[in-house]
């Protein structure tokens, strides 16, 4: 059975099975001038241009299977390319303030983190993956989060410097688990993408140690940070396309410095955050595996 997508207000809707899609046509949701797409079509077309789709008595024509292209800038559509992210300044501001203020009470942090992550993922645009979402729940974070708090309190009471090193290892392990959990809970059209992060905890520890040491070089941390992003991208599995980060250390360094300077004036923070996030997303591309 063919599945159908249609475009509405710059966003893809679907997929819809044939019967449900024909109901949308009958209800006037999908009109003759609506752009539609189904598996096997070379590109998006107006519904009226597809024989038998609008006003015909039969079911939409069957087509061979394939992957849906993603709406790109300027109204075009493509099956691959760079990621993008965009969000309103006011929405970012109130959500971030709510997150920071709520986090001061400690206990709500897992719920606030999931709430914030769901929003930021929904702002992400991925070629071929419409309507991105995050399916993780706060209850997964609860034992990790409160367990770490209890351990930190116990180490502080014991006052043993050797145990402080243990806490550092625990924190790295928790960040590694968090990364795996976030990747595994990415979804499109409310369907899990089936992704997984395969980087080892020891490699993750090594990257973080190297990042910490690189700070001593004043500027070298930017190159290490970019290299770590590339390593993370290479270790995201479960997709036919490879995730590649194209940005360089120098590009990241000057943007980070500009962001830090302007954020010191407080007011530009939302704009600089969106600018930096937009650049990071634009440098992340989906390419056929083996082409790099």
DOMAR-654916 format. One line per 5 residues: number of its first residue (from 1); their letters; for each residue x, y, z of N, C-alpha, C. Coordinates in steps of 0.001 Angstrom, whole numbers, plus 500000, padded with zeros to 6 digits. Atoms other than C-alpha are relative to their C-alpha. Example, Ala and Ser with C-alpha at 12.3 -4.5 7.8 and 13.67 -1.06 7.14 Angstrom:
! residues 2
1 = as = 500890,498810,500000,512300,495500,507800,500900,501200,500000  499180,498810,499940,513670,498940,507140,499230,501090,500730;
! end
This chain:
! residues 292
1 = xxxxx = 500847,498808,500000,500000,500000,500000,500884,501244,500000  499216,498776,500083,501388,503395,498998,499663,500919,501164  500199,498977,498975,501848,506082,501650,500235,501350,499362  499959,498687,500619,501397,509757,500889,500378,501076,501009  499669,498802,499250,502822,513046,502133,499371,501192,499281;
6 = xxxxx = 500377,498749,500652,501534,516538,501526,500656,501154,500756  499341,498838,499411,503019,519984,502184,498961,501016,500434  500918,498998,499475,501229,522515,504356,500782,501009,500825  499329,498915,499287,502645,525869,505504,501488,499729,500165  498561,500221,499993,506175,524835,504622,500458,498756,500722;
11 = xxxxx = 499635,501210,499284,506063,521542,506528,499381,498782,499330  500528,501252,500523,505607,517952,505455,499032,499375,500989  500981,500712,499191,502581,516081,506754,499911,498574,499476  500087,501386,500435,502362,512319,506693,501061,499143,500649  500713,500618,501130,502833,509573,505813,498571,499578,500360;
16 = xxxxx = 501379,500434,499846,499160,508697,505318,499734,498818,499060  500401,501089,500899,497840,505383,503972,498987,500511,498985  500836,499540,501107,495799,505605,500776,498596,500414,500441  501368,499706,499580,492389,505469,502459,499906,501301,500761  500019,498777,499208,493192,508198,504960,500342,501211,499141;
21 = xxxxx = 499622,498901,500870,494812,510310,502260,498826,500441,499127  501169,499664,500814,491687,510122,500097,498958,500728,500849  500904,499268,499115,489665,511255,503128,500418,501468,500109  499502,498630,499936,491905,514328,503357,499648,500776,498728  500388,499367,501262,491207,515033,499696,498517,500359,500026;
26 = xxxxx = 501447,499772,499945,487454,514665,500251,499644,501137,500949  500269,498951,499020,487609,517001,503257,500534,501364,499559  499446,498744,500486,489430,519639,501224,501312,500386,500652  498698,499711,499384,492585,519437,503342,501088,499978,498935  499101,500078,501152,494509,518319,500271,499231,500497,498788;
31 = xxxxx = 500685,499369,501129,493494,520574,497381,500764,499739,498701  499307,500232,501272,494375,520417,493672,501377,500658,499909  498710,499310,500080,497228,522929,494178,500953,499610,501132  499145,500450,498899,498648,521107,497248,501121,499119,499459  498879,500846,500389,502109,519633,496783,499907,498671,500741;
36 = xxxxx = 500086,501334,499405,502043,515875,497368,501171,499155,499510  498897,500904,500353,504578,513075,497269,499681,498605,500507  500111,501390,499580,504550,509283,497416,501236,499246,499545  498813,500779,500277,507193,506586,497259,500185,499758,498504  499682,500256,501389,508902,506366,493902,499883,501202,499095;
41 = xxxxx = 500124,498796,500813,508005,509843,492641,501326,500749,499984  498719,499300,500145,510943,511874,491350,500033,501284,500822  500063,498761,499239,509775,515004,493156,498567,500309,500382  501330,499605,499571,506834,516793,494673,499221,500599,498827  500860,499494,501049,503900,517605,492392,498687,500497,500603;
46 = xxxxx = 501330,499599,499586,500595,519390,492669,499054,498817,499842  500918,501139,500015,497798,516948,493423,499243,499906,498681  500764,499991,501242,495946,518018,490275,500795,499439,498828  499164,500480,501093,498919,516946,488130,500144,498480,499990  499889,501460,499924,498654,513307,489234,498678,499388,499557;
51 = xxxxx = 501252,500561,500537,496083,511402,487134,499258,499148,501025  500842,500806,499136,493211,510012,489170,500087,500293,501471  499825,499741,498571,494307,511533,492458,498912,500925,500546  501011,499049,499554,491950,514509,492777,498811,499933,499049  501214,500030,500798,488384,514093,491570,499735,498677,499328;
56 = xxxxx = 500194,501312,500599,488889,510518,490371,499326,499057,500967  500711,500941,499142,486913,507579,491680,500878,498908,500551  499164,501106,499556,489767,505161,492035,500989,500439,501067  498991,499712,498990,492506,504903,494590,501205,500664,499337  498798,499405,500573,495739,506865,494113,500863,498926,499342;
61 = xxxxx = 499202,500995,500716,498117,505136,491689,501092,499405,500871  498952,500682,499261,500492,502584,493150,501356,500353,499418  498655,499659,500455,504177,503440,492980,500993,499171,500790  499011,500804,499278,507372,501586,493965,500507,500707,501242  499546,499466,498712,508900,502045,497399,501232,500869,499838;
66 = xxxxx = 498843,499115,499982,511453,504718,498180,499921,500898,501211  499985,499128,498834,512332,507395,500741,499496,501381,499668  500548,498672,500275,510528,510736,501027,501066,501076,500023  499071,498876,499938,512528,513853,500135,499531,501006,501031  500323,499005,498981,512636,516673,502638,499872,501369,499363;
71 = xxxxx = 500170,498648,500514,511405,520190,501982,501219,500830,500352  498831,499179,499786,514355,522485,501554,499651,501475,499933  500239,498563,500049,514784,526238,501546,499575,500401,498602  500435,499508,501289,513066,528126,498792,498900,499183,499384  501124,500764,500502,510275,525580,498422,500397,498762,499233;
76 = xxxxx = 499597,501196,500716,512378,522888,496748,500069,498819,500929  499938,501216,499218,512775,519318,497904,501224,499211,499600  498799,500786,500285,515798,517082,498193,500098,498851,500975  499897,501186,499163,516725,513719,499618,501142,500029,500980  498861,499965,499108,519891,514768,501399,500437,501433,500228;
81 = xxxxx = 499474,498657,499780,522038,517697,502420,500236,500297,501463  499655,499557,498649,522697,519709,505537,498773,500101,500898  501044,499777,499018,520673,519923,508708,499801,501502,500180  500245,498603,499658,519142,523201,509824,499161,500039,501269  500787,499829,498786,517566,524552,512969,499565,501457,500094;
86 = xxxxx = 500489,498636,499865,515434,527591,513651,498933,500038,501093  500995,499834,498948,513355,528879,516546,499835,501482,500286  500287,498613,499668,511764,532083,517706,500779,500467,501215  499210,499450,498899,513784,534354,519986,499193,500038,501296  500823,499919,498792,510901,534912,522418,499758,498622,500601;
91 = xxxxx = 500239,501349,499490,510162,531205,522651,501258,499440,500653  498741,500450,499416,513828,530409,523241,500222,500646,501366  499728,499268,498765,514049,533083,525931,499162,499483,501158  500823,500420,498865,511072,532012,528025,500236,498541,500359  499727,501409,499692,511848,528310,527692,501321,499849,500752;
96 = xxxxx = 498697,500097,499341,515478,528806,528681,499941,500542,501423  500148,499459,498648,514581,531007,531643,499227,499039,500899  500770,500975,499217,511986,528458,532786,500872,498809,500377  499101,501130,499727,514598,525704,532495,501010,500353,501090  498981,499599,499030,517249,527631,534441,499414,500237,501385;
101 = xxxxx = 500627,499733,498697,514907,528825,537175,499511,498714,500645  500475,501275,499470,513307,525408,537554,501127,499110,500482  498861,500843,499613,516736,523746,537744,500580,500389,501347  499516,499560,498689,517539,525806,540840,499369,499193,501127  500675,500807,498981,515086,523571,542715,500457,498543,499988;
106 = xxxxx = 499300,501292,500075,517193,520493,541737,499091,498853,499575  500837,501182,500251,514405,517897,541812,499366,499994,498604  500678,500049,501310,512623,518964,538578,500917,499819,498797  499065,499986,501124,515799,518757,536446,499709,498932,498936  500261,500990,501060,515039,515414,534670,498797,500340,499134;
111 = xxxxx = 501207,499651,500751,511557,516596,533664,500229,501253,499146  499694,498792,500757,512806,520030,532610,500908,499693,498818  499062,500350,501072,515612,518492,530565,499273,499342,498833  500760,500674,501058,513232,516229,528643,499081,500994,499295  500886,498977,500574,510781,519105,528128,500759,500908,499047;
116 = xxxxx = 499194,499103,500831,513514,521350,526753,500530,499273,498768  499467,500781,501118,515008,518592,524579,498923,499736,498955  501100,500225,500943,511624,517788,523033,499776,501239,499131  500214,498773,500768,511282,521421,522015,501123,500237,499006  498881,499691,500885,514779,521878,520562,500089,499003,498857;
121 = xxxxx = 499977,500993,501079,514563,518613,518582,498906,500307,498983  501085,499669,500924,511235,519737,517101,500364,501166,499090  499539,498874,500829,513061,522805,515743,501028,499563,498965  498960,500509,500893,515559,520614,513894,499386,499523,498697  500441,500439,501319,515127,520032,510157,501060,499070,499415;
126 = xxxxx = 499094,501021,500515,516697,516842,508801,499529,499558,498621  500402,500425,501344,516683,516016,505059,499434,498585,499999  500624,501314,500096,514292,513134,504441,499347,499515,501269  500592,500394,498723,513096,513051,508048,499104,501121,500513  500887,498909,499605,510058,515307,508508,499529,499886,501443;
131 = xxxxx = 500626,499955,498675,508594,516381,511849,500819,499256,501057  499126,500627,499014,511501,515479,514118,499412,500153,501408  500494,499967,498622,510638,514638,517725,500912,499168,500882  499201,500745,499016,512135,513183,520889,499046,499217,500882  500934,500877,499304,510484,510224,522604,500465,499583,501392;
136 = xxxxx = 499501,500382,498686,512595,509904,525758,499131,500518,501127  500785,499591,498831,510974,510149,529200,500918,500330,501170  499192,499559,498864,512225,511770,532375,500313,498865,500959  499787,501085,499043,511884,508544,534353,501268,499211,499703  498726,500648,500309,514903,507155,532507,501149,500736,500670;
141 = xxxxx = 498938,499186,499416,517007,510012,533840,499991,499990,501520  500137,499881,498544,515719,509870,537414,501037,499188,500777  499003,500745,499212,517917,506995,538714,501424,500481,499756  498658,499497,500273,521020,508370,536957,500246,501306,500745  499834,498660,499446,520477,511907,538170,500085,499982,501521;
146 = xxxxx = 500004,499998,498539,519576,511266,541781,501074,499071,500575  498888,500851,499569,522113,508454,542032,501304,500780,500036  498785,499187,500049,524851,510893,541010,500012,501015,501141  500074,499039,498894,523630,513430,543578,500359,499336,501328  499704,500730,498757,523715,510856,546376,501488,499668,500085;
151 = xxxxx = 498577,500333,500012,527210,509751,545338,500854,501239,500266  499233,498766,499800,528457,513345,545199,499948,500443,501460  500123,499632,498583,527110,514030,548700,500849,499087,500875  499218,500959,499215,528719,510853,550053,501494,500282,499887  498576,499713,500205,532112,511736,548527,500393,501284,500725;
156 = xxxxx = 499711,498743,499315,531896,515284,549903,500105,499807,501503  499965,500259,498558,531191,513974,553402,501255,499243,500400  498794,500774,499694,534099,511527,553243,501255,500845,499852  498867,499095,500165,536436,514272,552025,501246,499326,499481  498854,500730,500543,538677,511831,550156,500277,500496,498585;
161 = xxxxx = 499654,499461,501324,540524,513363,547181,500006,498906,498942  499984,501100,500976,540899,509945,545542,498588,499720,499502  501380,500248,500400,537126,509549,545539,499482,501081,499049  500390,498960,500954,536841,512859,543673,500282,499566,498566  499701,500542,501326,538513,511148,540719,498939,498993,499574;
166 = xxxxx = 501068,500949,500291,535886,508428,540962,498752,500741,499535  501173,499215,500383,533164,511083,540742,500144,500530,498589  499758,499539,501371,534774,512442,537586,499684,498901,498996  500276,501126,500895,534612,508990,535984,498505,499709,499917  501449,500217,499983,530992,508629,537049,499304,501033,499122;
171 = xxxxx = 500606,498945,500813,530112,511960,535445,500199,499735,498513  499739,500315,501412,531769,510959,532156,499111,498844,499548  500849,501142,500341,529900,507644,532226,498547,500430,499820  501377,499520,500106,526615,509462,532796,499779,500801,498716  500110,499246,501255,527263,511855,529887,499976,499053,498802;
176 = xxxxx = 499981,500995,501076,528034,508843,527677,498648,499307,499895  501336,500604,499994,524784,507153,528711,498946,500967,499490  500951,498986,500446,522923,510409,528126,500040,500143,498478  499847,499893,501453,524330,510645,524592,499350,498816,499304  500605,501201,500598,523328,507055,523797,498474,500061,500085;
181 = xxxxx = 501446,499936,499779,519853,507616,525240,499343,501014,499079  500570,498964,500854,519272,510826,523287,499952,499558,498541  499967,500470,501386,520335,509309,519954,498936,498934,499770  500949,501106,500150,518171,506226,520533,498555,500461,500014  501380,499530,499871,515077,508358,521190,499614,501073,498995;
186 = xxxxx = 500374,499087,501070,515104,510498,518064,498951,499336,499115  501098,500546,500797,511962,510060,515966,499609,500971,498903  500524,499200,501099,510367,511312,512756,498576,499554,499727  501420,500337,500162,506610,511507,512229,499535,499028,501079  500352,500797,498821,506316,509941,515703,500435,498540,499878;
191 = xxxxx = 499461,501345,500158,508174,506846,514466,501481,500017,500351  498575,500023,499632,511537,505966,516113,500886,499792,498778  499095,500126,501134,514452,506338,513701,500866,498749,500091  499193,501206,499844,516182,503275,515117,501492,500268,500013  498584,499646,499958,519491,505091,515609,500633,499496,501293;
196 = xxxxx = 499261,500388,498798,522178,504064,518066,501377,500645,499961  498648,499463,499894,525435,505529,519315,500919,498880,500438  499146,501169,499764,528233,502946,519173,501385,500355,500533  498710,499627,499425,531165,504949,520539,500184,499408,501381  499749,500656,498719,532791,503237,523515,500173,501031,501119;
201 = xxxxx = 499824,499052,498889,532843,504827,526986,501456,500403,500195  498585,499677,499831,536654,504637,527038,500457,501030,498982  499678,498990,501007,536934,506562,523779,499385,501344,500382  500664,498772,499558,534439,509099,525136,500788,500646,501133  499164,499486,498910,536565,509442,528276,501263,500630,499436;
206 = xxxxx = 498777,499472,500599,539685,509924,526151,499792,501348,499335  500284,498730,500653,538084,512702,524113,499814,501116,501024  500232,498972,498995,536986,514548,527243,501287,500369,500739  498702,499697,499393,540424,514245,528822,500840,500868,499070  499250,499214,500983,542009,515536,525615,499452,501420,499904;
211 = xxxxx = 500607,498674,500050,539536,518415,525543,500427,500841,501198  499573,499288,498804,540425,519333,529112,501445,500447,499917  498577,499654,500139,544161,519253,528372,500192,501097,498961  499835,499038,501095,543725,521270,525162,499688,501425,500425  500310,498655,499506,542368,524205,527162,501285,500748,500361;
216 = xxxxx = 498723,499379,499633,545960,524822,528294,500655,500690,498814  499411,499390,501199,546841,525729,524685,499266,501285,499602  500798,498792,500209,544313,528606,524823,499005,499857,498855  500900,500096,501153,542882,527947,521350,499835,498571,499473  500029,501362,500552,543545,524257,520705,498724,499240,500286;
221 = xxxxx = 501235,500694,499632,540300,523220,522384,498983,500012,498865  500975,499901,501086,538343,524372,519317,500183,498857,499000  499725,501090,500935,540055,521810,517072,499641,498649,500617  500350,501257,499321,539627,519053,519668,498486,499843,500071  501462,500052,499912,535944,519932,520099,499393,499588,498664;
226 = xxxxx = 500497,500351,501330,535322,519758,516342,500318,498543,499676  499636,501396,500250,537206,516457,516125,499113,499050,500797  500893,500824,499194,535058,515075,518941,498612,499919,499378  501299,500014,500686,531887,516107,517085,500044,499030,498826  499876,500915,501135,533152,514246,514010,499983,498547,500476;
231 = xxxxx = 499973,501362,499461,533824,511169,516138,498593,499558,500415  501371,500321,499599,530326,511300,517594,499146,499704,498772  500786,500205,501221,528797,511643,514106,500317,498658,499349  499608,501280,500623,530787,508660,512785,499431,498802,500737  500461,501129,499188,529486,506513,515606,498493,499968,500196;
236 = xxxxx = 501461,500092,500002,525794,507165,515018,499602,499045,498883  500334,501053,500954,524512,504034,513305,498482,499817,499922  501422,500299,500145,521148,502844,512030,499349,500721,498847  500534,499289,501157,520750,504989,508936,500812,499639,498770  499313,500298,501250,521592,504366,505300,500963,501102,499602;
241 = xxxxx = 499122,498882,500302,523276,507744,505212,500972,500232,501140  498977,499708,499013,526427,508761,506993,499881,501445,500453  500061,498648,499446,526437,511779,509285,501412,500554,500054  498660,499422,500119,529408,514042,508562,499969,501446,500480  499869,498609,499561,530470,517248,510306,501109,500651,499206;
246 = xxxxx = 499066,499364,500922,532195,519618,507863,500746,501188,500606  499386,498812,499416,533097,522507,510170,501437,499763,500424  498599,500094,499596,536727,523244,511036,500210,500660,501353  499681,499416,498708,538408,524196,514269,500075,501519,499955  499878,498552,500121,539191,527708,513035,498627,500662,499868;
251 = xxxxx = 501349,499463,500162,535589,528303,511936,499255,500013,501336  500677,500071,498710,534333,527166,515329,500609,500986,500990  499312,499138,499034,536951,529157,517250,499537,501449,499903  500351,498581,500088,536152,532608,515851,498530,500228,500303  501418,499855,499663,532418,532016,516136,499783,499911,501510;
256 = xxxxx = 500120,500130,498548,532816,530890,519744,500470,501266,500704  499487,498774,499390,534873,533992,520552,499006,501153,499819  500994,498943,500241,532341,536331,518922,498781,499796,500902  501154,500308,499151,529532,534554,520776,500269,500348,501455  499654,499717,498603,531328,534816,524124,500052,501491,500275;
261 = xxxxx = 499874,498552,499803,532091,538530,523667,498624,500664,500018  501310,499360,500084,528581,539513,522613,499063,499542,501119  500855,500492,498914,526925,537306,525254,500323,500676,501326  499654,499286,498761,528779,539281,527912,499110,501226,500205  500936,498886,499906,526277,542062,527140,498573,499531,500341;
266 = xxxxx = 501243,500631,499551,523447,539658,528180,498899,499994,498940  501151,499910,500912,520760,540902,525759,500186,499180,498713  499862,500746,501263,522281,539323,522590,500016,498478,500157  499837,501442,499795,522399,535838,524174,499081,499153,499117  500861,500854,500834,519306,534403,522408,500391,500009,498526;
271 = xxxxx = 499612,499904,501412,520411,535693,519000,501304,499263,499729  498713,500666,500193,523965,534408,519446,499858,498488,500126  500233,501434,499847,522729,531023,520638,499388,499421,498721  500616,500476,501235,520515,530686,517560,501002,500009,498855  498980,499902,501040,523373,531818,515304,500987,498837,500083;
276 = xxxxx = 499025,501071,499817,525784,529285,516789,499377,498637,499714  500689,501259,500250,523267,526440,516737,499731,499809,498510  500248,500076,501436,522387,527272,513137,501241,499608,499234  498754,500355,500678,526019,527072,512099,500359,498539,500230  499689,501400,499700,526605,523746,513867,499112,499058,499189;
281 = xxxxx = 500915,500836,500777,523507,522306,512175,500352,500026,498522  499705,499875,501428,524487,523639,508736,501257,499253,499602  498769,500720,500288,527875,521945,509008,499847,498485,500153  500288,501435,499845,526245,518571,509714,499219,499517,498793  500597,500438,501247,525453,516755,506485,499725,498499,500006;
286 = xxxxx = 500294,501410,500224,523884,513458,505471,500474,499637,498598  499445,500409,501289,525793,511702,502698,499921,498478,499895  499988,501457,500156,525721,508168,501222,501202,499387,500690  498900,500656,499303,527817,505793,503275,501083,499570,499010  498882,500365,500848,531263,505243,501837,500428,501072,499043;
291 = xx = 499655,498939,500944,531300,508503,499885,501033,500966,500576  499043,499114,499347,533575,510216,502421,501249,499219,500379;
! end
